[in-house]
Amino acid sequence: MRILFLSRWFPFPPSNGSKLRIFNLLAGLAQQYTVDLISFTEEPNPALALTPLQEICHSVQVVPWREFNRESSAARLGYFNATPRYYLDTFSPAMQACIQQTLQKNSYDLVIASQVDMAMYGDCLDGVPAIFEEAEVGTLHAQYANAPSWPQRLRFGLTWRKHRRHLQTLTQRFAACTVVSAPERALLQAALGDEFAADETKITVVPNGVDAASYAEYFAMPQMDTLIFTGSFTYAPNYEAMCWFITKVLPLIHAVRPDVRLIVTGRHGHCPLPTAHNVWLTGFVEDVRPLVAESWLSVAPLHTGGGTRLKILEAMALRTPVVATTKGAEGLDVEPGKHLLIADTPGDFAQAALNLLQSESLRQDLAQNAHELVYAKYDWGVIMPRFTELVERVAGHE
């Protein structure tokens, strides 16, 4: 079988959650099928990064990505268009042409379009069976559902309804969609309406995961009083989470243990954090695994967003215990108190972190249980057969 995979994110190095998922999907598919990749790239010249992908993929083509510009003419006209402004402005004629030319040149059994940014090129697929991979809607819906004031609720509600109608149009071009969790599946079913709710084959849960074996070599002695948060602030829920944690939670921890330090990795852009004692911003780190392995615990204090948190699975694979909010751990099949600690108020979150900082036995128990869970349910070796079963069914090879 020959598959064309369309990616919004150039998946090497796999330095964020989306890239990590896409890289592992490509690696898993390539073990059984011939896979060609067409990807957007944010780098002016990604040639140095092509080699690992060329070992996996039969061919790799890239198209420059242009960030959303709210002031562009396309974005302004989007106020009067049924298609959300973001997609009007970021639509790439170069990507459209690349997909069309590739489909004309080669014969494919299946196209996989990763995320909504690539699903909007569904009109280019010329009847080839296709899967809409990771149709995530949680972030926009939560923005609307949790709006703090009625003007914001009205604004985000209009955005959500427009996005939902856009999704309803896009998904008609695909035989099936995947989502990363059961809550995301329920939300997508509700957004798409009766057809998707009635047909159990339309939406398949393919959870996020890690290549557990690739984390085994990162064994380190954890440094006492070291917390870590991994996540780019270009994803708004990460920035909101850190502002909340630094202003509401960290002072409570410092009142008991003043030497505790917080390491924050990822691109921080133009999103300044509140001033705080012992907060270290690393900026972009190509490989966060050594830093996570050396930390006493990992925090995931998210209150918005969708999907499942790869930052939690990575920490678990590295035997670093996790304290998360209910939202942060949403979609993961975890048992609070056994695999991680869950806390939603500043006081409870601070106490959970302090419990881990003060108890070696609690730390070891959580780390071991979480590590076993990752190998049992969230290793790509366990997840991939579910995805390949879907691939075979949609391509008609069952």
N, C-alpha and C positions, 0 to 999 in steps of 0.2 A: 504494500500500500504506500502511496505517495501523498504526503500531507504538506499543505502550505500553511505556515503559522504566521499570523500578523500580530505584531507587538508594538504597543505604545512606548514601552521602555526598552532601551538597548540593554539586554540582560547580562552583560558582563562589564566590570565585576558586579556580582549580585549584591549590591550595597544598600538596597532598601527592600521592603517586604514584597513589593510587586516584582522587582527584578529576581529576587530569590525564588519566588513561586514559578515565574516563567522559566528560569534557568533549569529548575528541577523538572518541570514538565517536559521541556525540550530533551533533557538528558534521558528521561524515562521513555519518551516516545521513540527516540533514536535507537534504543535497544531492539525495537521491533520493526520500525518503519523507516522509510526515507523521508527526511524532513527538510524542507526549505524554509528559511526565515526571511521575512521582510520586516524591518524594524525602523521606527523613528530613532534618532539619536540626538542628544543634546550637546554632544561633543563635536567640535569642528572637524576633527580627524580621528575617528575611532579605530584606525587601522591596527594599532598596537594591541587592541583588545580583541581583535577578530580571531586570533589563533585558537583559543579554547573553544569558541563557538564553531569554528570550521572543523574541529575534530568531532563535534556532535552533529552538525548540520551538513547536508549535502551542498547547500549554497547559502550565502548570507548577503542580503542587500540592505542598504541603509538609506534613509531619507531624512534630511534635517528637520528637527522639530522646532516650531515657533510658538513661544509662550502666548497665552491669551493676553490680548491688549484691549482693555475695557473702552479705550478711546478710539479704537479703529472704526472705520465706516461700517464694516460688517457687524461689529458689536453693537453699534448705535442702531442700525437697522433691525437688529435682533429684537428690539423692544416691540416691534410690530410684526414679528414672525412667529410661527408656531414652533420653530426649532429654537432651543435655548441658545442664547448669545454665544456662550463658550464654544459650542460646536460649529456655529457659523464662522466664527473668527479663526478657529484652529484647523478647519477643514483644509486639507492640503491637496491641490491639484497634482502635485508631484507624486504624492503617495498614491492617489487614484490611478495615475498613469502607470506607475510601477506595478501595481497589482494587476491592472488590465493586461499589460504587456506580458507579465509573467504567466498569467492564465492562458493567454493566447499561444505562448511558446511551449508550455508544458501541459501534460494531462495530469490532473489531480483527482484523487478519490475523495478528498476532504479538505475543507478550509477551517482553521481554528482562529477566530478573531478574539484577541485578549482584551477584555474590558471595553467599556462603551466607546472609548476613543477610536477603537478599530472596528467595532460593530457598525459604526456609521458609514463604513465603506461596503456594506452588504450589497448595495446595488451593483457593485463591480463584479460580483462573484459568478454571474452568468450561469446560474442553475447548479453549480457544484454544491453538494451537501455541505452544511456548515454548522459549527457549534459556536455559540456566543459564550466565551469562557470568562467566568467571574463577573457576572452581571450584578454589581454591587450597588445598592440603593440606600443603605443604612445611614450614610453620612448626611445626605440631603434631607432625608425624612426626619432624622433626629434634630437637625437644625430647625425644621419647621415645628416639630412636636414640642421641642424644649425652648422655644423662643420666649425670652423673659418679659416681653411687652407686647401689647396688641398691635402696634405699628410693625414691629419686627415679625410677629406672627402672620400678619397680612402679607408682608413682603416675601417672607420665606414660603408661605403657603402658595402664593402665585408661582414662585420658582419651582416648588415641588410639583404642582399640578402640570406645569409646562414640561418638566422633565419626565413625569410619568407618561404623558401623552407621547412624548418623543420615544420613550422606551417601548410603548405599545406598538408604535410603527416599526421600530428597529427589529423587535423580536419576531415579527412576522416573516422576516427573511431567513430565520434560522430554525433548524429542525429541533434544536435543544439548547438549553442554557445550563451553565453551572454556577453554583454559589458556594461559599466557603462554610456555611453553617446552617443549622435548622432554623434559627431565628431569621436569618437573611432569606431563606427560602420562603418562609411564611410572609415576609414583608414583600418580596417580589411577586408572589402569587396574588396578594391583595392589590398590588399596584397594576398588575397586568390584566386582571379580570377573570371572568368565568372560564375561558378556554384553558388558560394555564392552571387554574385551580382544579379543574376537572381532570386533566390529563397528567397522571403521575409521572409519565415519561418525559415531560417537557422540561422539568427542572431537576437537576441532579446535584446533591451535595458532594462536593469534592473538597475536603478540608485543606487548610494550609498545613504544611508540614516542614520537616527538616530532613536532610540527609544525615541521620544520627551518627553514622560511622565517621563522618568528616569532623565531628566535634570531639571524638574520643581522645585525640592527641592533645587537646588543650586542657591539660591538667595543671592546676596552679594552686599554691597555698593562698587562700583568700585573705585579703587584708582587712583586719578589724576596723570597724567604724567607716567602711566604704560602701556607699550606695551608688547605683548606676541607673541611668535612664538612657535608652538608645532610641533615637527617633528624630527625624528631620523636622524642623519647624515649618518647612514648606507644606506640611500636612497640618492644617490648623488645629485639629484635636490634640496633637502632640504639644503644640505651643500653649494651648489653653491648660493642658494637664500640668505642665511645668510651672506656669504662673500660679495655679492653684496650690501646687505642692510647696513651692518656695515661700509663698506668702502665708499659707494657712497651716501647713504641716511641719515643715522644716524647723520653724522656731520652737515648736513643742518638743521636737527631738533634741534640739540644741540645749533646751532648758535642762535636760537630764544628762545628755552626753554632748558637751560643747565641741568635742574634737571630731564629730561625725562630718565627713565630707561627701558631697554629691558630685558625681561625674556625669556630665550630659554630653552625649555624642551626637553627631549629625550636623547637617547644614543648618545654620541658624539665620542666615539671610539678614534681613533688616528687622528682626523681631527681638528687641532687647528684653531681657529678663529683669524682674525686680532685683534690686541690690540685696545681696544676702551674703552671710558669712560662709566660707568654705564651699563655694560652688565653683567647679572647674568645667569650663566649656572647651571641649577638644576640637570642635569643628568636625569636618568630614573625616571619618576614619575608614579606610578601605576594608579593614577586617576588624570587627568589634569583638571577636571571640576571645582574644587574650584579655581584654579589659573586663569583659563580663566574668570570665573565669576567675579573675583576681579580686572580684568584688564580693563583699560579704552578703549582699542581697541586691536584687533588682526590683525597681518600683515601676508600676504601670497604673498611674492614677488618672486614667482617662474617664471622661464623663460624656463624650460624644464620639461619633464615628461609627463605622460599620466594619463588617468582616471579622476576622479573628486575628489576634495579636501574635505575629511571628516573634516579636521581642520576648514574649513570655515563653514560647516554645524553645527559642534559642537558649534562654537562661536555664530552662529545665534540662535541656540536653547537656549543658555545661555544669550541672549540679550546683547552680546558683539559685537559692530560694527566692521566691517572688511574693511581693505584697501588691495586690491589685484592687481596684474598685470592682464592683459588680459589672459595670460596663466594660472595664478593661479586660475582664476574663470572659465576657459574653461569647457564646459560641463554642467554648472549649468544654470538653467532657471531663470536668475536674470536680473534686470534692474538697470544699473549703476545710482547712484544718488538716487535711491529709496531703494534698498536692501543692497547696499554696495558701496564703492567708488573704481573706477578703475583708475590706473595710471601706466605708463610703463617707464617713464624716472625718474632719481633720483630726479630732481627738482619737477616734478609733484607728485611723491610719497610722498616726504617730505611735500609738501603743503597740500596734502589730509590728511595726518596724523595730521598736525598742525590745519587744519580746524576742525577736530574732537576734538582735545585737547582744542580748544578755544571756541567751541560752544556746550553747553549742549543741546540746542533744536535740532541741527542736529544729535547729538548722539542719542537722544531719538527717533527721527523719524526713523532713519535707523534701530535701534535696534527693534522697534516695527514692522516695515514692514518686516524685515528679519525673525523675530520670527513667524509671521503669514505665511510667505512663507514656512518655514520648516514644519509646521503642515499641510499645504495644499498639499504639493508636495513631501516632503522628509522624512516623518514619515514612519517607516516600516509598520505601519498599512495600509498605502496607497499603498506602493510599493509591499508588499508581494502577494496580489492577482494576480498581473501580473506574478510573478514568479511561483506561484502554477498553474496558467493556462498553462504555458509552461511545467511544470512537468507532469500535467495530459495528455497533448497532446503527449509528447515524450514517456511516459509510456503506451500510448494506452488506457487510461481510460476515454477519452472524451466521 
